[in-house]
Amino acid sequence: MEYRNLGITDIQVSALCLGTMTWGEQNTEADAHAQLDTAVAHGVNFIDTAEMYPVPPRPETQGRTEAYLGTWLERQPRDRLVIATKATGCARMPHNPRHIRDGRYSFNRANLEEALNGSLRRLRTDYIDLYQLHWPDRTTNIFGQRDYEHVEEDTVPIEETLEALEGLIRAGKIRHIGVSNETPWGLMRFLQQAESHGLPRIVSIQNPYSLVNRGFETGLSEIAIREKCGLLAYSPLAFGVLTGKYLDGARPAGARITLFERFRRYSGSNTVAATAEYVKLAHEHGVDPAQMALAFVTSRRFVTSNILGATTLDQLKHNLDSLELALSPEVLAGIEAVQQKYPNPAC
């Protein structure tokens, strides 16, 4: 396993991170523990979750993912693991959940403290290594939304949010902080406010990034490198689309896009066409399509860790093995050719 610094900290995290959002919906507690054991055996020390999980978010299942991780975590050497979780953001868009913490979502001191304490209880730990804001406390382009439309609204000032997080760091409940689903403006604003007011610095940004969604490269990649605030890449297989298993209209039993109609972000015609070309490219060069897609993400200079999700141990082991794949110049050239033909179809 390869290890990389988490931002400007001295924490070393594995280049592959174990994602958890299926636990409690598609995976049982026993499944979750088996995935954790397998990932750690492969050298993974970085695990990402959220108070909102599992996904799709439902009142009946909310918090199960953290709870499953917690029953495993209490039997592990805590100081050898890097645990990341997230505070749910404001319900400003129709698909945002409204059942968590009775709707108290804004990133002020009281809400963040309540969210964090709930996560600590479920995770059965005294501290979180990386505490992330799941999405911005403002209306902006996230989760595939395009055509930014400015909305005048009441939001918690970023300085106030950082002050609240500083208090939780001083209390020993958080080591470092990050953002998720952020924009270039938002990330730079967090960094600027931290520098101007002597507040905690964002050390990572967790956004989607894959062969069919390379939007991070425009604006955010430069910030990630120059500011040492690397990407924690989620959906690197585009909900499994880049494995090729959904091509020709296939809907495998138990797969996420088969089960849940809400996940349409990666089902557009250009995404399907691009995926077919990526799968063909992989086969032409004798590599597995899923491993090619994952290896591309992991190899990017601005990526700190690539978040893997799986519903079976075979999938997880296969994805973990992607770390051994070095993409040839010919494969990389082929990837760029497909990107030019179908630029960011799922961005």
Helices and strands as residue ranges (DSSP letters): E 3-5, E 12-14, E 16-19, H 29-41, E 46-48, H 64-73, G 78-80, E 82-87, G 100-103, H 109-123, E 128-133, H 158-170, E 174-180, H 184-197, E 202-208, G 215-217, H 220-226, E 230-234, G 241-243, G 247-249, H 256-259, H 269-284, H 289-299, E 303-308, H 313-320, G 321-324, H 329-341
